[in-house]
């Protein structure tokens, strides 16, 4: 069977996809960078080159722009696999992919400026509203702002931000008095990264520093209305199911996949440890302990159950669009449920194996310690937060779920 999607059907065997195979083959090499990117909080040129050459920075870009137009499940499996090796690498790649989707809502002139230079376009920044203000001038805006969570800013060539336009010193509002926001794309050499602003316990390698601009001119063609809070699909004008999918197929699953990848790396770390570690005061190796065997079995089942539910909800929505039907609110709700469920399951799985690493688990250099630290940081993101359970629950009960479930 041909495992490459023809644009209407998802691949049957995601593991056989060339991008996934490339990510799997790269895992041993990526581990060699773990200590360096944690310490330096940036990707070295060699790592960025490897990721670029593999195509991991152009997965969500349309083929018409030189991208790979990767289906959602393959995209998520790639970043999950990268996160199994190093959580920060998976995070920055998935962040780049989602931000690239957002930029596809720009005008043709903006698209050409950003993607006309070839396959090396890497974008960082944030998709959430706020952080900057602007004054409209001839041909664009004068922008000032400071934004948080600039994941990948050290290796990016473009930065995405959000700002409000001031008229006579007051933010511009919509017809009903609602706050209005715009997005803008800045060249990396136009912005300033704030040193020391990413002082965290985990995911240090993402380099998610604050960044600023001051009274900087931003041309009109590099701006767009910031629709949705925090995000909605503004790229559906591009042909193909990839770009017609509802936002729930991307936002939520993207961070969830990082968590399941990190957790899988932690489970594998304990499995490796069981062949070399002895339990103090007890006979036999760690692998001979029935409670350790139980913990690994439970962790694996938690991880895989969450992954299958997440993939199935995305596949159902893809198939619905391929059949020419409308995506239902129930389908969107279950996709967000599946994302939070997979994330919670991943954290629970990691708790199972972390306990049985003994004193190894809390040593700073331990792979288990790294996985646990990174998972706690990713698990705090709102995209997979506990509030999605009642939001989705209201939708399943026929109640109004609120504006966040579009």
N, C-alpha and C positions, 0 to 999 in steps of 0.2 A: 504493500500500500504506500502511495505517495504521502509522505508526512508533512509536506509543505502546504500551507493554506493557499487556496486559490482566490481568497478574498471573500468568499461566501461561507465557507465552512471552516471551523477551527481544526487544527491538526489533531489527529487521533492520538498520536504518541508525542507528547510535548518533550519528553526526555530525548527523543531522537532529533530534535531540531538542531541545525548547525550552531546557532547562537548558544543554545543550552550546552551542547557538547563542548563548545569552546570555553564556556565558563567553568565546566567541570574539569577540563584539562588544565585550566589555569590555576586551580585552587592551590596546589603546592607552591607555586611561584608567589602567589599573593600573600601567603603566610609569612614570607620572608620580609615583607614590608610592614608587618603589623607593628613592631616596636618603633620603627622610624616615624610612621605617620602619627602614632600616638604621642610621640615626643615632640615632633616638629609641627604637628597640627596642620599638615598640608601633604599633598601627594607629590612625590618626587617626579621629575620629568620622565624617568624610565617607566614608572607605573602609569602615568597619564598616557604615554605613548602606547603601552600595551593595551590599555582600555580603548583607546582611539582606534588602533589598528584592528581590534576584534569587532568593532562596530557598536560597542556598548554605549557610545555617546550619540548615536543617531538612530536608535531603535524606534522612536515615535515620530520621526520626521517622515513626511510623505516621500514616496519614490520619486515623484516629480521634482523634488528638491535635493535629490541625492541621498535620501534616507532609506531606511529598511522597511518602514511601515509595518512594524512587527505586531502580530496579534497580541491581545492583552495577556493571555495565559503564558505565552512564550516570554513576553516581557517580564512578567512577575516571577517566572521560574528562573530567569537569568539573574535578576537582582537578588532573589532568595539564595541562589547558589553562591553569588559573590559574598553575600552576608554570612554564609556558612564559614567562609574563610576569615573575613574581616568585616565586622558590621559596618564600619565607616565607609568602606568601599561600596558596599551595596546601597547604603543610604545616599551617597552622593550621586550614584548612577541613576537611582530611581527619582531623586529630586530633579536632576537634569532632564530626565524624560518627561516628567509631568510639566515642568516649566516650559519645555519646548512645545508641548501641546497648547499651553496658554498662548504662546507667541504666535501660533497659527491663526489667531484672530486679528492680527495686525493687517494693515493695508498691504497691497502688493509691493509698494516701495519699501516698507519696513521689512517685509519678508525677504526681499532681495538683498537689502543691506546686511541682514543678519546671516542669511544662509547662502549668499552668492559666492562666498569664498571657499567652498569645498566642505570636506567631511570633518574638519577640526573644530566646529562650533560647539563650545561647552558653555552652558548657561547656569548661573546660580541666582540666589535671591529668595524672595518669598512671595507666595500667592495670596497671603492674607491682607485684609484691608488696613490702611493707616500707616503712619510713620513719616509722612512727608506732606509738604504744602507747596503750591505753585501759583505763580501769577502768569496769566496769559499774555504773550507778547507776539509780535509779528512772526509768523512761521512756526510757533511752538510755545514753550513754557519755560520760565525760569524756576527751577526746582531747588528746594532745600529740604533736607530730611535726614533722619537716622533710622535705620532698619535693623532688626535683629534676625538671627538665624540665617545668615548668608552661607549656608552649607555649600562647600566647594568653591568659595570665593577666591581661593588662592590659585586654583587651576582654571578658572573660568575666563572666557573672553567677553562675556556679556553678563549684566546683572539686571534682574527684574525687581521693580519696586511698585508701591502703590502710594498715591497722594491725593489730596483734595485741592481743588482750585479755589483760590480766594478772590472774591470780588469786593472791593472796598474793605478788605481786611476780614471778611466773613466767608465761611465755606459755602460754596455753591450747593444749592439743594434742588431736589426734584419737584414735580408738580404738587405732590402731597406733603411737601416739606421734609422729605427723607434726605438723609445725607448721601451725597454722590462722591464716588471715587473714580480715579483713573489709574491705569497702569502705564509704566514707562520702562524702556530698555536703555540702559546706560552701557557704554563701552567700559571695559574693566579699567582702562587707564584714566577714566574720568572720575573714579570714585576713590575714597579713602577707607581702608580697613582700620578698625579701632583695635590696636594691640591689647591683648589681655582680656578682651571682652568675652571670650569663650573659655571660662574657667569652670569646668564641670567634672563630674566623677566618671562619666562614661561617654563613649562616642566622641572622644577628643579629636580623633583623626579626621572628623568631618570638617574641621576648621570653620565652624558655623559662627564666625565673628560678626559683630555689629559692623555696619558700614555706613558711610555718610557722603552726601554731596552738599555743597553750599552755593546757592545762587547760580546754579549751572543751567545752561541752555539745553533744552531737550526738544529736538525737532518734532513737529506734529506727527510725521509718519512713523515715529517710534513710540506712539502712545495709542491707547485704546480705552474705551469705557471698561471699568472694573465691574462686570456684572456678577451678581451672586455674592453671598456671604457664607463661606469664604470664596466660593468658586462655582461657576456653571459652564456648560459647554458653549464656547464661542468659536469652535473650530469645525463645526459640522458642515461648513461650506466645502470642505475638502471631500472628495469622493471616497467611498468605501466604508465598510462597517466599522473599521477601527475608529473612524472619526464621527460616526453616528451614535456610538454607544453612550449611554447616560453617564454622567460624572461618577456615579456610584461604582462603576466598573474600574475606575482608576483611583479615586480618592477614598481612602480606607484600605482597600486591598494593597495599595503600594506600601504603606507603613506596616501593615499586617505581615506582608511577605518578608520584610526585613526582620521582624521579630521571630517568625518561624525559622528563618535562616540562621539567625544568631543562636536560637535555642537548639537547633539541630547540631550546630557546631559544639555547643556545650555538652549535649548528650554523647556525641562522638568522643569528646575529650574524656568523659568519664569511662567510656568503654575502653579507650586506650589505657587509661590509668589502672583499670582493673587487672591488666596483665603484668603490672610492675609494682603495685603497692600492696602491702600487707596491713591488715587491721591490727593496731596495737593491742596486745593482750589477748588476741584471739588466734586460733589456728587457721592456717591457709591464707591464700591470697584474697584480695578484695572480690575477685570474680567468683569465688566459691561461696560467698555469703548470699543466702537466699533473699535477704531484704534488699540487697543491692540488685539482684536479678529482678526482683519485683519492681523496684524503682525504675529501672531501665525499661521494663515492659510497660509500665504505666506511662512513662514519659513518651515513649514511642507512639502509643495509642492516642494520647492527647494531641500530639503534634499532627499525626496523620488524619485524625478525625477532623480537626480544624481546617487543614489544607484541602481535604476533599470537599467539605461543605463550601468553602470559599470558591474553589474552582467550579463547582457545579452551578452555583448561582450566576457566575459570569457566563458559563457556557449556555445556560438557559436564556439569558438575555441576548447573547450573540445569535443563537438559533431563532429567537423570536424575530429579530430584525431581518435575518436572512430569509425568513418566511414571509416578509412583507407585513408583519403585524406590529402593533404598538406595545411598547414596554409598559407593564402595569406598575402601579404604586407598590403592590405587594412584592413584586420582583425586586424593585429598588430597595425596599425595606429589608428584605432578606439578605441582599448583598451586603448592606451595612451591618446587619446582625452577624453575618458570617465572618466579616472582617474583625469585628470586636471579639467574637468568640474564638477565632483562630489566635488572635493576639493574647487573650487571657489564657488559652490553653498552652500557648508557648511559654508564658511566664510560669505557669503551674508545672509544666514539664521540667523547666530549668530548676525550679525549687526542689523537685524530686532528686535530680542528679547532683545538685550543688551540695546537698546535705551529706551525701555519701562520698564526697571527695575528701572529707575530713579536714585536717589542717591545710592540705594542699589547696582547698577551695578559696581560702582567704589570703593566700600569698599573692602579692601584687603581680608577679610575673606569671601566675598560673593562667592557663587557657580557660579554666572554669571561672576564675575571678573576672577575667576580661569579658566573657560571655554574660555573666551575671550583671556586671556594671552596665554594659551596653544595653542589655534588655530592660533594665530599670529606666533608663533614659528614654528609649524608644516607646516603652509602655506608657509614658506620661503624655504622649501626644494626643491632642483632642480628636484626631481623625479616627482613633480606635478606643476612645474613652468610654466609660460606662454609661454616659448619657444617651448613647445610641440604642441601648436596650429599650428604655421607655419611649423614645422617638419612634422606633420601629414597632414597638408594641401598640402604640396608638394607631399606627397605620393598619396593622393587622386586625384591630378591633373596629375598624371603620370610622375612627375618629380623625380629626385634623392633626397630622403629625408636626405641623409647624413648617416654617420656611426653610429649615436646614435640610429637609428631605425633599428635594426637587424631583 
